[in-house]
Amino acid sequence: MSPKQAAKLAINRLRDRRHLDAETVDRFWDSVQTPVVEGVHTTFLHRGEAQEVSVRHRVLGLPDPLPMRRIPETDLWYVVAQLPERSRIEYQLEVYIDGRRDRFNDPHNPRQAHGPFGASSVCYAAGYAPPDWTQHDDDARPGELDELTIRSRALRRDTQPLIYLPARYRRTNRYPLLIVHDGTDYLNFSSMKTVLDNLIHRMDVAELVAVFIKPGNRLVEYANNAAHARYVTAELVPFLEEKMALAANPAGRCLMGSSFGGVASLTTAVRNPGVYGSLLLQSASMVFTDIGMDHGGGAVFDPVVRFMNRYRANPTQPVDRLFASCGVYEPLIVPNRAMMPTFTDTGMEVKYVESRDGHNWESWRDRLRDGLSWLFPGPQKFVYE
């Protein structure tokens, strides 16, 4: 940062004041929403007595924790980070007081993102805004969402997938089927029903039927698990194709998932070549090793790494088309980038998109239009028979 740029930042103008009293700090604090975004510079702030304050995050390339500095003779802490335009990051604050560390969301920032493990504060860098198609649209006719119960012999339990029918669903039509791993999380944390309603209404995406499936033991069932693949392919798909007005051919079947759900999608397709026509993978946990098995992901990744190593040694074409996305601020960006040439070399048509975000549900939400509109373009273009 040049001296001229630094002088323009609000925090530096405050620090440079000759008489910095509590009233001046109060006025500054009341005039800003944290973090303060000024071009590519983002200032994280905190007020309170502490021995240490830091920003906690999962942004690849920035120190974690990111320590804050205290302005002398005040209770105001700050740190300035450079975030490229259109970045979106999730974070929390951590304070150290009398031997105890507490971690919490930024109380001066109303923006929060939610996930299975709780909420985080969110920073929108310059140029980022949630896409309008992720928000409720009164003009978009809502589809229906209902719960089914299917007894699975493969999984030895009852399953309760949720089925989405588009607003103008008709038994006389034939619809493509989108199978969504971690379906409840996509609905709760990625607004996926709203997204489908809006994209279908806008004719960005063809009318489709989506089934949102829920795992039992996720880290087992989604890690190249034969029982899970049998459930999806031999039980779920035939059940839905018997009950619903579906295309019932490979071009009309798509497997989708994020993280371990992306692995489950890929491995299910590889185990059943020719059954599915497309894959939509988001930050898939495609961890592999070039030598040995020292992958650093823990025991839950062992079956994933074994599968990926075998697949890389003998890649096959399980589907015709593959869409993949990943955030540049997550460690999985490395294996995701590395796998794209492998997928392309098998003969699959591949589209790959990156975002300035991390491993989280709103990052995956923001890429849904890219993926769905490419795999299932509007009704005037999509052919599934």
TILUM-95091 format. One line per 4 residues: number of its first residue (from 0); their letters; for each residue x, y, z negated of C-alpha. Coordinates in nm, 4 decimals, always signed. Example, Ala and Ser with C-alpha at 12.3 -4.5 7.8 and 13.67 -1.06 7.14 Angstrom:
% TILUM-95091
0 = AS = +1.2300,-0.4500,-0.7800 | +1.3670,-0.1060,-0.7140
This chain:
% TILUM-95091
0 = MSPK = +0.0000,+0.0000,+0.0000 | +0.1421,+0.3374,+0.0968 | +0.1613,+0.6183,-0.1645 | -0.1003,+0.8102,+0.0330
4 = QAAK = -0.3404,+0.5144,+0.0278 | -0.2791,+0.4550,-0.3417 | -0.3535,+0.8165,-0.4279 | -0.6960,+0.7921,-0.2676
8 = LAIN = -0.8172,+0.5003,-0.4813 | -1.0695,+0.5928,-0.7495 | -0.8793,+0.4100,-1.0243 | -0.5583,+0.5982,-0.9442
12 = RLRD = -0.7335,+0.9332,-0.9393 | -0.8617,+0.8499,-1.2857 | -0.5208,+0.7354,-1.4123 | -0.3535,+1.0508,-1.2801
16 = RRHL = -0.5730,+1.2881,-1.4789 | -0.3783,+1.4900,-1.7334 | -0.6411,+1.4664,-2.0034 | -0.7985,+1.1214,-1.9990
20 = DAET = -1.0414,+1.1068,-2.2887 | -1.3215,+0.8622,-2.3691 | -1.5861,+1.0888,-2.2186 | -1.4039,+1.0972,-1.8836
24 = VDRF = -1.3703,+0.7184,-1.8830 | -1.7424,+0.6876,-1.9649 | -1.8353,+0.9109,-1.6702 | -1.6134,+0.7104,-1.4375
28 = WDSV = -1.7569,+0.3826,-1.5642 | -2.1146,+0.5006,-1.5205 | -2.0438,+0.6183,-1.1652 | -1.9201,+0.2869,-1.0238
32 = QTPV = -2.0422,-0.0666,-0.9713 | -1.7726,-0.3278,-1.0098 | -1.5755,-0.4288,-0.8253 | -1.5034,-0.0987,-0.6494
36 = VEGV = -1.4546,-0.1554,-0.2752 | -1.2571,+0.1096,-0.0860 | -1.1664,-0.0140,+0.2604 | -0.9478,-0.3214,+0.2257
40 = HTTF = -0.8760,-0.2390,-0.1396 | -1.0948,-0.3878,-0.4112 | -1.0573,-0.2799,-0.7743 | -1.1775,-0.5197,-1.0430
44 = LHRG = -1.2576,-0.3497,-1.3742 | -1.3370,-0.4405,-1.7335 | -1.3946,-0.2437,-2.0520 | -1.3249,-0.3755,-2.3995
48 = EAQE = -1.0624,-0.4413,-2.6605 | -0.8436,-0.7422,-2.5788 | -0.4841,-0.8605,-2.5669 | -0.5219,-0.9798,-2.2071
52 = VSVR = -0.7840,-0.9591,-1.9330 | -0.7720,-1.1361,-1.5978 | -0.9824,-1.2195,-1.2926 | -1.0447,-1.5927,-1.2416
56 = HRVL = -1.1238,-1.7172,-0.8921 | -1.0553,-1.9913,-0.6377 | -0.9123,-1.7815,-0.3562 | -0.6232,-1.9539,-0.1847
60 = GLPD = -0.3367,-1.7047,-0.1582 | -0.4141,-1.4898,-0.4649 | -0.2681,-1.5625,-0.8103 | -0.5146,-1.7293,-1.0457
64 = PLPM = -0.5464,-1.5884,-1.3038 | -0.5099,-1.2413,-1.1537 | -0.3930,-1.0300,-1.4492 | -0.5408,-0.6864,-1.5169
68 = RRIP = -0.3531,-0.3846,-1.6530 | -0.4822,-0.1605,-1.9268 | -0.4842,+0.2152,-1.8817 | -0.2948,+0.3451,-2.1878
72 = ETDL = -0.5026,+0.4804,-2.4768 | -0.8288,+0.3538,-2.3203 | -1.0260,+0.0300,-2.3235 | -1.0353,+0.0207,-1.9412
76 = WYVV = -0.8629,-0.2649,-1.7591 | -0.8090,-0.2915,-1.3823 | -0.6390,-0.4730,-1.0981 | -0.6384,-0.3839,-0.7284
80 = AQLP = -0.6468,-0.6610,-0.4666 | -0.6398,-0.6328,-0.0897 | -0.9289,-0.8244,+0.0668 | -0.9698,-0.8363,+0.4450
84 = ERSR = -1.2925,-0.7041,+0.5906 | -1.5965,-0.9342,+0.5770 | -1.4525,-1.1261,+0.2845 | -1.6801,-1.2670,+0.0196
88 = IEYQ = -1.5386,-1.4108,-0.3024 | -1.6793,-1.5497,-0.6249 | -1.5081,-1.4739,-0.9548 | -1.5334,-1.4416,-1.3317
92 = LEVY = -1.3492,-1.2418,-1.5966 | -1.1391,-1.3933,-1.8735 | -1.0415,-1.2127,-2.1928 | -0.7897,-1.3185,-2.4568
96 = IDGR = -0.8602,-1.1947,-2.8086 | -0.6956,-1.3234,-3.1275 | -0.5959,-1.6598,-2.9851 | -0.9255,-1.7258,-2.8069
100 = RDRF = -1.0002,-1.7135,-2.4365 | -1.3521,-1.6387,-2.3166 | -1.4646,-1.6592,-1.9569 | -1.7805,-1.4929,-1.8274
104 = NDPH = -1.9455,-1.3211,-1.5327 | -1.8703,-0.9553,-1.4703 | -2.1310,-0.7695,-1.6819 | -2.1006,-0.4564,-1.4661
108 = NPRQ = -2.1744,-0.6414,-1.1405 | -2.5376,-0.7427,-1.0704 | -2.4436,-0.9716,-0.7791 | -2.4302,-1.3380,-0.8713
112 = AHGP = -2.4135,-1.6653,-0.6808 | -2.5504,-1.9888,-0.8208 | -2.4457,-2.3501,-0.7926 | -2.4808,-2.6848,-0.9695
116 = FGAS = -2.2309,-2.5788,-1.2368 | -2.3719,-2.2335,-1.3093 | -2.3424,-1.8786,-1.1813 | -2.0473,-1.6649,-1.0744
120 = SVCY = -2.0061,-1.2977,-0.9991 | -1.9695,-1.2104,-0.6313 | -1.7571,-0.9516,-0.4564 | -1.8617,-0.8274,-0.1130
124 = AAGY = -1.5619,-0.6796,+0.0640 | -1.6056,-0.4086,+0.3252 | -1.8135,-0.5260,+0.6192 | -1.9791,-0.8234,+0.4471
128 = APPD = -2.3532,-0.8450,+0.3881 | -2.5758,-1.1509,+0.3508 | -2.7224,-1.2337,+0.6942 | -3.0804,-1.1127,+0.7294
132 = WTQH = -3.1954,-1.4583,+0.8388 | -3.1081,-1.5923,+0.4925 | -3.3681,-1.3646,+0.3311 | -3.7455,-1.4161,+0.3123
136 = DDDA = -3.9275,-1.2910,+0.6226 | -4.3010,-1.2299,+0.5904 | -4.3401,-1.2827,+0.9655 | -4.1885,-1.6330,+0.9610
140 = RPGE = -4.4489,-1.9033,+0.9158 | -4.3311,-2.1368,+0.6374 | -4.2774,-2.5038,+0.6977 | -4.3909,-2.7721,+0.4541
144 = LDEL = -4.1659,-2.9422,+0.1997 | -4.2843,-3.2663,+0.0396 | -4.1208,-3.5366,-0.1693 | -4.1162,-3.8987,-0.0562
148 = TIRS = -4.0347,-4.2128,-0.2529 | -3.8404,-4.4837,-0.0726 | -3.7215,-4.8015,-0.2422 | -3.3645,-4.8705,-0.1325
152 = RALR = -3.2358,-5.2263,-0.1394 | -2.8928,-5.1006,-0.0369 | -2.8651,-4.8583,-0.3322 | -3.0757,-5.0721,-0.5683
156 = RDTQ = -3.2881,-4.7799,-0.6761 | -3.5770,-4.5625,-0.5753 | -3.4813,-4.2553,-0.3720 | -3.6791,-3.9304,-0.3567
160 = PLIY = -3.5816,-3.7424,-0.0413 | -3.7582,-3.4187,+0.0450 | -3.9001,-3.3900,+0.3948 | -3.9279,-3.0575,+0.5796
164 = LPAR = -4.1856,-3.0227,+0.8566 | -4.1771,-2.7075,+1.0720 | -4.4765,-2.4740,+1.0575 | -4.6188,-2.5884,+1.3912
168 = YRRT = -4.5527,-2.9589,+1.3406 | -4.7751,-3.1724,+1.5614 | -4.7990,-3.5507,+1.5798 | -4.8191,-3.5245,+1.9585
172 = NRYP = -4.4673,-3.3763,+1.9793 | -4.1294,-3.5400,+1.9208 | -3.8794,-3.3660,+1.6929 | -3.5073,-3.4063,+1.6229
176 = LLIV = -3.4142,-3.5258,+1.2737 | -3.1590,-3.3450,+1.0559 | -3.0352,-3.5537,+0.7602 | -2.8956,-3.3266,+0.4880
180 = HDGT = -2.6680,-3.4663,+0.2166 | -2.6893,-3.2903,-0.1214 | -3.0290,-3.1774,-0.0013 | -3.1525,-3.0357,-0.3315
184 = DYLN = -2.8420,-2.8203,-0.3618 | -2.8808,-2.6926,-0.0047 | -3.2399,-2.5977,-0.0862 | -3.1649,-2.4414,-0.4251
188 = FSSM = -2.8335,-2.2695,-0.3591 | -2.8186,-2.2176,+0.0203 | -3.1833,-2.1108,+0.0730 | -3.2066,-2.3727,+0.3442
192 = KTVL = -3.5844,-2.3864,+0.3695 | -3.5934,-2.0096,+0.4181 | -3.3119,-2.0380,+0.6724 | -3.4964,-2.3062,+0.8704
196 = DNLI = -3.8226,-2.1115,+0.8617 | -3.6487,-1.7982,+0.9885 | -3.4291,-1.9570,+1.2554 | -3.7164,-2.1609,+1.3978
200 = HRMD = -3.9440,-1.8539,+1.3917 | -3.6803,-1.6515,+1.5791 | -3.6296,-1.9353,+1.8282 | -3.2607,-1.9494,+1.7432
204 = VAEL = -3.3124,-2.3140,+1.6503 | -3.5468,-2.5737,+1.7964 | -3.8333,-2.7010,+1.5829 | -3.6953,-2.9924,+1.3843
208 = VAVF = -3.7709,-3.2230,+1.0937 | -3.5172,-3.2200,+0.8089 | -3.4788,-3.4740,+0.5311 | -3.2964,-3.3581,+0.2193
212 = IKPG = -3.1444,-3.6545,+0.0411 | -3.0210,-3.6661,-0.3183 | -2.7285,-3.8803,-0.4352 | -2.7162,-4.0991,-0.7415
216 = NRLV = -2.3481,-4.1107,-0.8362 | -2.2367,-3.8571,-0.5771 | -1.8619,-3.9140,-0.5978 | -1.9136,-4.2865,-0.5408
220 = EYAN = -2.1996,-4.2900,-0.2885 | -2.0474,-4.0181,-0.0698 | -1.6891,-4.1496,-0.0611 | -1.7115,-4.3879,+0.2384
224 = NAAH = -1.9663,-4.6060,+0.0629 | -2.1114,-4.8959,+0.2642 | -2.4331,-4.9054,+0.0604 | -2.4995,-4.5387,+0.1241
228 = ARYV = -2.4407,-4.5788,+0.4973 | -2.6828,-4.8760,+0.5042 | -2.9440,-4.6768,+0.3133 | -2.9329,-4.3843,+0.5561
232 = TAEL = -2.9103,-4.5856,+0.8773 | -3.1046,-4.9055,+0.8064 | -3.3653,-4.7780,+0.5592 | -3.4176,-4.4009,+0.5649
236 = VPFL = -3.4038,-4.3390,+0.9412 | -3.6335,-4.6309,+1.0375 | -3.8807,-4.5318,+0.7638 | -3.8976,-4.1720,+0.8881
240 = EEKM = -3.9152,-4.2683,+1.2544 | -4.2101,-4.4929,+1.1772 | -4.3950,-4.2271,+0.9754 | -4.3010,-3.9048,+1.1557
244 = ALAA = -4.3184,-3.7740,+1.5118 | -3.9454,-3.8027,+1.5774 | -3.7384,-3.8338,+1.8945 | -3.6014,-4.1669,+1.7656
248 = NPAG = -3.2832,-4.1634,+1.9734 | -2.9198,-4.0669,+1.9055 | -2.9463,-3.7189,+2.0594 | -3.2225,-3.6402,+1.8122
252 = RCLM = -3.0350,-3.7511,+1.4991 | -2.7853,-3.5322,+1.3129 | -2.5993,-3.6001,+0.9880 | -2.5027,-3.2972,+0.7810
256 = GSSF = -2.3187,-3.2247,+0.4577 | -2.0650,-3.0123,+0.2741 | -1.7594,-3.1168,+0.0735 | -1.8114,-3.4847,-0.0230
260 = GGVA = -2.1426,-3.4659,+0.1652 | -1.9420,-3.3920,+0.4775 | -1.7371,-3.7061,+0.4156 | -2.0589,-3.9064,+0.3689
264 = SLTT = -2.1883,-3.7726,+0.7020 | -1.8697,-3.8569,+0.8894 | -1.8227,-4.2034,+0.7385 | -2.1873,-4.2983,+0.7944
268 = AVRN = -2.1556,-4.2024,+1.1619 | -1.8244,-4.3883,+1.2012 | -1.9769,-4.7004,+1.0458 | -2.2708,-4.6758,+1.2869
272 = PGVY = -2.1374,-4.5605,+1.6271 | -2.4026,-4.4723,+1.8808 | -2.6806,-4.4238,+1.6230 | -2.6318,-4.0509,+1.5698
276 = GSLL = -2.5797,-3.7814,+1.8291 | -2.4239,-3.5055,+1.6214 | -2.2549,-3.4064,+1.2963 | -2.2592,-3.0793,+1.1029
280 = LQSA = -1.9689,-3.0725,+0.8569 | -1.9080,-2.7844,+0.6140 | -1.5816,-2.7747,+0.4190 | -1.5723,-3.1517,+0.4429
284 = SMVF = -1.3345,-3.3099,+0.1907 | -1.1302,-3.4756,+0.4654 | -0.8209,-3.5254,+0.2502 | -0.5477,-3.7415,+0.4021
288 = TDIG = -0.1786,-3.8144,+0.3588 | +0.0906,-3.8490,+0.6219 | +0.2865,-4.0885,+0.4018 | +0.1888,-4.2828,+0.0925
292 = MDHG = -0.1202,-4.2062,-0.1183 | +0.0031,-3.9125,-0.3289 | -0.2806,-3.6757,-0.2328 | -0.3243,-3.4922,-0.5640
296 = GGAV = -0.7045,-3.5139,-0.5656 | -0.7487,-3.7718,-0.8385 | -0.8919,-4.1220,-0.8278 | -1.2290,-4.0135,-0.6831
300 = FDPV = -1.0493,-3.9158,-0.3613 | -0.8753,-4.2523,-0.3165 | -1.1476,-4.4086,-0.0948 | -1.1746,-4.0854,+0.1031
304 = VRFM = -0.8004,-4.0750,+0.1685 | -0.7921,-4.4410,+0.2682 | -1.0731,-4.3804,+0.5165 | -0.9171,-4.0632,+0.6566
308 = NRYR = -0.5757,-4.2241,+0.6953 | -0.7295,-4.5175,+0.8865 | -0.9397,-4.2867,+1.1005 | -0.6432,-4.0647,+1.1884
312 = ANPT = -0.4448,-4.3744,+1.2876 | -0.7284,-4.5024,+1.5090 | -0.9769,-4.2214,+1.5788 | -1.3108,-4.3080,+1.7359
316 = QPVD = -1.6004,-4.1119,+1.8827 | -1.8983,-4.1704,+1.6502 | -2.1125,-3.8887,+1.7978 | -2.1233,-3.6683,+2.1052
320 = RLFA = -2.1135,-3.3292,+1.9348 | -1.9543,-3.2091,+1.6119 | -1.9853,-2.8692,+1.4444 | -1.7505,-2.7896,+1.1562
324 = SCGV = -1.6983,-2.4851,+0.9364 | -1.4618,-2.4028,+0.6526 | -1.3617,-2.1048,+0.4395 | -1.0102,-1.9710,+0.4801
328 = YEPL = -0.9856,-1.9112,+0.1046 | -1.0210,-2.2781,+0.0058 | -0.7510,-2.5481,+0.0028 | -0.9601,-2.7696,+0.2328
332 = IVPN = -0.8895,-2.5258,+0.5160 | -0.5660,-2.7191,+0.5816 | -0.7132,-3.0674,+0.6478 | -1.0156,-2.9192,+0.8252
336 = RAMM = -0.7969,-2.7307,+1.0717 | -0.5797,-3.0370,+1.1178 | -0.8718,-3.2664,+1.1999 | -1.0201,-3.0586,+1.4824
340 = PTFT = -0.7697,-3.1688,+1.7522 | -0.8171,-3.5302,+1.6407 | -1.1932,-3.5022,+1.6813 | -1.1600,-3.3294,+2.0178
344 = DTGM = -0.9197,-3.5938,+2.1498 | -1.1824,-3.8662,+2.0936 | -1.4066,-3.7015,+2.3535 | -1.6454,-3.5319,+2.1128
348 = EVKY = -1.7555,-3.1798,+2.1982 | -1.6343,-2.9806,+1.8974 | -1.7152,-2.6327,+1.7730 | -1.5220,-2.5065,+1.4703
352 = VESR = -1.5878,-2.1849,+1.2752 | -1.3965,-2.0263,+0.9864 | -1.5162,-1.7632,+0.7399 | -1.3473,-1.5359,+0.4882
356 = DGHN = -1.5038,-1.7168,+0.1978 | -1.4423,-2.0160,-0.0263 | -1.5835,-2.3540,-0.1255 | -1.9350,-2.2543,-0.2273
360 = WESW = -2.2995,-2.2762,-0.1309 | -2.3433,-1.9242,+0.0030 | -2.0430,-1.9657,+0.2286 | -2.2098,-2.2761,+0.3729
364 = RDRL = -2.5427,-2.0933,+0.3941 | -2.3875,-1.8146,+0.6015 | -2.2666,-2.0628,+0.8653 | -2.5972,-2.2477,+0.9096
368 = RDGL = -2.7098,-2.0447,+1.2082 | -2.3766,-2.1039,+1.3825 | -2.4098,-2.4785,+1.3401 | -2.7824,-2.5361,+1.3840
372 = SWLF = -2.8215,-2.3050,+1.6834 | -2.5333,-2.4812,+1.8608 | -2.6516,-2.8351,+1.7857 | -3.0241,-2.7632,+1.8213
376 = PGPQ = -3.0608,-2.4484,+2.0311 | -3.3969,-2.2800,+2.0791 | -3.6862,-2.4722,+2.2323 | -3.6291,-2.3382,+2.5795
380 = KFVY = -3.2870,-2.5080,+2.5901 | -3.2796,-2.8117,+2.3625 | -3.3338,-3.1555,+2.5186 | -3.3448,-3.4625,+2.2925
384 = E = -3.5012,-3.7240,+2.5203
